[in-house]
Amino acid sequence: MRQTFPKKEHLTGKTAFEELFQNGKSATAPPLRMIWMPSKIAGPHRAGFTVPRRSFGKAVMRNRLKRRMREAYRKNKLILSELHPALDLLFIYSARDERGYDEIEQKMILSLRKLAHQ
């Protein structure tokens, strides 16, 4: 499996997000919160990333944090490679301050390992 994050692996669409919030299971590894559920679409795991506007008013900060989360996911998604049913994943940045990439990557690995062992 290559360490890429192509468009077909992006979680998109209002209904997909709403269904995740209603029916998904959750795990927390501060500053990240992960919501997941089995995907209704056959194919690879799909992931989405959000940073609340309430915590970070400037779009530059939100985009920077989402970029860091996407990069950490891209580099470590191999942890989920042995899971056969495709999953829809949503990562929410829950801290009120900006954290560095190293900490975000460590928490991403922790979240993905929790999911892989369940």
CORFEN-V672863 format. One record per helix or strand of 3 or more residues. SS is the DSSP state (H for helix, E for strand). FROM is the first residue (numbers start at 1). TO is the last residue. If there is no record, write none. Layout:
SS/FROM/TO  SS/FROM/TO
This chain:
H/7/9  H/14/23  E/25/29  E/32/38  E/46/51  H/59/80  E/87/93  H/101/117
